[in-house]
């Protein structure tokens, strides 16, 4: 009886019926958009766009924000928002690259980054769930506090990964099947996120909590506990992203992750996740991320102004939200 009640609030959002068809159509549209961008690249910069090195660059660039995007997808489907992800990633990278932490080796650095990220996420989730703070305010406070703590710990200096911890750097500089290992880390997080969201009770509860918290509570779900865990999951993804950014840049810095929260939120929205919660997919978010990453890559290859890139991204976000609202109206 309980399982049946838990499934009901989330069933319309996991692919059944009309909404499932709409979701598949949206994914097809995103794939077509990716194909169009690739065509633009082949026409405008054919000598550099289709090269192996550029493909690797795009995937490596997508890996860091992509891991954060997976966590953000869970939070937004659950009816929340997390503005602190970039700052939490920066804090995790700084904490993991202090001389004290580095003296224990690369494995401890990885564990430290993951624990710091998860802890910060759980703290935000606790303030939202049990402190009854608005997610926007709680995560904004965490953004400011995490960035400030990172600056205090590093004295606003960039901390280098020591030569003795080169195994961490090898995650970016090494090659497995022609790709850096960080790409496989990203892929593993995406697969794990998809499985959790679509094949577990935790995923069904996430849809239920985001779709109708009151109904979820009546179905026996501890909404406050689940919400805290969602932010903890987002923090975990920030910790993994910190490991990736340390491997890519060989540094820990309080400036890492600047505006990453906006890129992650934008990717999730473009991927079809409702800002009000209750509907969304990991696949859609990753397609949205790849579109943003490819746009960035095309702007760089064509030597276009960074300001123009930001304007283009802003327009895409506005269009995506307007299309989302229109789609909702047509169903009601």
ZICOR-V720623 format. One record per backbone hydrogen bond with DSSP energy under -1.0 kcal/mol. NH is the residue of the N-H (numbers start at 0). CO is the residue of the C=O. If there is no record, write none. Layout:
nh | co
NH | CO
NH | CO
//
This chain:
nh | co
4 | 0
5 | 1
6 | 2
7 | 3
10 | 6
12 | 9
13 | 10
19 | 15
20 | 16
21 | 17
22 | 18
23 | 19
24 | 20
25 | 21
26 | 22
27 | 23
28 | 24
29 | 25
30 | 26
31 | 27
32 | 28
33 | 29
34 | 30
35 | 31
36 | 32
37 | 33
38 | 34
39 | 35
40 | 36
41 | 37
42 | 38
43 | 39
44 | 40
47 | 44
48 | 44
50 | 47
54 | 50
55 | 51
56 | 52
57 | 53
58 | 54
59 | 55
60 | 56
61 | 57
62 | 58
65 | 61
66 | 62
67 | 63
68 | 64
69 | 65
70 | 66
71 | 67
72 | 68
73 | 69
74 | 70
75 | 71
76 | 72
77 | 73
78 | 75
79 | 74
87 | 83
88 | 84
89 | 85
90 | 86
91 | 87
92 | 88
93 | 89
94 | 90
95 | 91
101 | 97
102 | 98
103 | 100
104 | 101
108 | 104
109 | 105
110 | 106
111 | 107
112 | 108
113 | 109
114 | 110
115 | 111
116 | 112
117 | 113
118 | 114
119 | 115
120 | 116
121 | 117
122 | 118
123 | 119
124 | 120
125 | 121
126 | 122
127 | 123
128 | 124
129 | 125
130 | 125
132 | 126
137 | 133
138 | 134
139 | 135
140 | 136
141 | 137
142 | 138
143 | 139
144 | 140
145 | 141
146 | 142
147 | 143
148 | 144
149 | 145
150 | 146
151 | 147
152 | 148
153 | 149
155 | 150
156 | 153
158 | 251
160 | 249
164 | 161
165 | 162
167 | 164
169 | 165
170 | 167
171 | 168
172 | 168
173 | 169
175 | 178
178 | 175
181 | 170
182 | 179
184 | 180
185 | 181
186 | 182
187 | 183
188 | 184
189 | 185
190 | 186
191 | 187
192 | 188
193 | 189
194 | 190
195 | 191
196 | 192
197 | 193
198 | 194
203 | 199
204 | 200
205 | 201
206 | 202
207 | 203
208 | 204
209 | 205
210 | 206
211 | 207
215 | 211
216 | 212
217 | 213
218 | 214
219 | 216
220 | 215
222 | 220
225 | 221
226 | 222
227 | 223
228 | 224
229 | 225
230 | 226
231 | 227
232 | 228
233 | 229
234 | 230
235 | 231
236 | 232
237 | 233
238 | 234
239 | 235
240 | 236
241 | 237
242 | 238
243 | 239
244 | 240
245 | 241
246 | 242
247 | 243
248 | 244
249 | 245
251 | 158
255 | 252
257 | 254
259 | 256
262 | 258
263 | 259
264 | 260
265 | 261
266 | 262
267 | 263
268 | 264
269 | 265
270 | 266
271 | 268
272 | 267
273 | 278
276 | 273
277 | 76
284 | 280
285 | 281
286 | 282
287 | 283
288 | 284
289 | 285
290 | 286
291 | 287
292 | 288
293 | 289
294 | 290
295 | 291
296 | 292
297 | 293
298 | 294
299 | 295
300 | 296
301 | 297
302 | 299
303 | 298
308 | 304
309 | 305
310 | 306
311 | 307
312 | 308
313 | 309
314 | 310
315 | 311
316 | 312
317 | 313
318 | 314
319 | 315
320 | 316
321 | 317
322 | 318
323 | 319
324 | 320
325 | 321
326 | 322
327 | 323
328 | 324
329 | 325
//
